């Protein structure tokens, strides 16, 4: 059976939200979460922040991947 934790999380916290800004983590935010590197931040319409982590445990910044409909 597939683990649907992140699918359920996404449906509850992300579905229907709008990205209102894109930026990098600030130095204060990096210090607050104990990371050493910056990652991109997606700010959502409800005030939530999304940023990629290296792993599920939150061990430093990670990379955000994606694909456009035209594969560019």
Protein Blocks (a to p, Z undefined) as FASTA:
>chain_A
ZZfklmmmmmmmmgopacfbdcdddfklmmmnopabdcdddddfkopacdddfblnonaj
addddddfkoZZ
